């Protein structure tokens, strides 16, 4: 039995989720893992930024937005998301226009479901 278990572990493909190029923030949700990094870092109020990110497993589609829950509003800009291959993406045109608590939101869609994956970002 033990030999069979070891054989299954050796044969099963590894499905590592990674974002090449250095340190990345990690958000683990119910069905997805999102790794992301901002460009430039750190984020500053009123400065446009981009996100490089990976979603595992690869979804059918993904959107990116930011929401300020205490003020009940989002960004003044709608970012564009471009797939770069293998579950990796780049979102451009984001800007957090106020200081305070924001939620960076990844809306991940598969054939049968939509999952919201969020991370709190605080700007001073």
C-alpha positions in Angstrom: 0.0 0.0 0.0 2.8 2.4 0.9 4.6 1.7 -2.4 1.3 2.5 -4.3 1.0 5.8 -2.5 4.6 6.8 -3.2 4.1 5.8 -6.9 0.9 8.0 -7.1 2.8 10.9 -5.6 5.6 10.5 -8.0 3.4 10.2 -11.1 1.0 13.0 -10.1 2.0 16.3 -11.8 3.0 19.2 -9.6 0.8 22.2 -10.0 2.8 25.0 -8.4 1.4 28.5 -8.7 4.2 31.0 -9.2 4.8 34.5 -10.3 8.3 34.8 -11.6 10.3 37.9 -10.8 10.6 38.2 -7.1 8.4 38.6 -4.0 4.6 38.5 -4.5 1.6 39.0 -2.2 -0.5 35.9 -1.8 -4.3 35.6 -1.4 -5.8 32.2 -0.8 -9.5 31.9 -1.5 -11.9 29.0 -1.4 -11.1 27.8 -5.0 -8.3 30.0 -6.2 -4.8 31.2 -5.2 -3.9 34.7 -6.5 -0.3 36.0 -6.4 0.3 39.6 -7.3 2.8 42.4 -7.3 2.3 46.1 -7.9 4.4 48.3 -10.2 5.6 50.6 -8.8 5.8 49.5 -5.2 4.9 50.8 -2.7 1.6 52.3 -3.8 1.0 56.0 -3.4 -2.2 58.0 -3.4 -3.0 59.5 -6.8 -0.4 57.5 -8.7 -1.3 55.1 -11.5 0.0 51.6 -11.1 -0.1 48.2 -12.7 -0.4 44.7 -11.3 1.3 41.5 -12.5 -0.6 38.5 -11.2 -1.2 34.8 -11.5 -4.4 32.9 -10.7 -4.3 29.2 -10.0 -6.0 27.1 -11.3 -6.3 29.2 -14.5 -9.8 30.7 -14.7 -11.9 31.3 -17.7 -11.6 35.1 -17.1 -10.6 37.6 -14.5 -11.3 41.2 -13.7 -9.5 43.6 -11.3 -11.0 46.5 -9.3 -10.4 48.3 -6.1 -13.1 49.3 -3.6 -13.1 51.6 -0.6 -15.6 49.9 1.8 -15.8 52.7 4.4 -16.6 55.3 1.7 -18.7 52.9 -0.5 -17.0 53.7 -3.7 -14.4 52.3 -6.1 -11.7 53.8 -8.3 -12.2 56.6 -10.8 -10.5 54.5 -13.5 -11.3 51.1 -15.0 -8.2 49.0 -15.5 -7.5 46.8 -18.5 -6.5 43.2 -17.9 -4.4 41.3 -20.5 -3.5 37.6 -20.3 0.2 36.9 -20.6 -0.1 33.1 -20.7 -0.2 30.2 -18.2 -2.6 31.8 -15.8 -0.6 35.0 -15.7 -2.0 38.5 -16.3 -1.2 42.2 -16.3 -3.7 44.9 -15.2 -2.9 48.5 -16.1 -4.5 51.8 -15.4 -5.3 51.4 -11.7 -5.2 54.4 -9.3 -6.2 54.7 -5.6 -7.2 58.4 -5.5 -7.7 58.7 -1.7 -5.8 57.7 1.5 -7.4 55.0 3.6 -8.4 51.4 3.5 -9.0 49.9 0.0 -9.8 46.4 -1.1 -8.0 45.1 -4.1 -10.5 42.8 -5.7 -9.9 40.0 -8.3 -13.2 38.7 -9.8 -12.4 35.2 -11.0 -14.8 33.5 -13.4 -15.0 29.8 -14.3 -17.6 28.2 -16.5 -20.0 27.6 -13.5 -19.1 30.2 -10.9 -17.7 33.6 -10.0 -15.4 34.0 -6.9 -14.3 37.3 -5.4 -10.8 37.3 -4.1 -9.8 40.4 -2.1 -6.9 41.8 -0.2 -6.9 44.9 2.1 -4.5 47.7 1.1 -3.9 50.7 3.3 -2.7 53.9 1.9 -1.4 56.8 4.1 
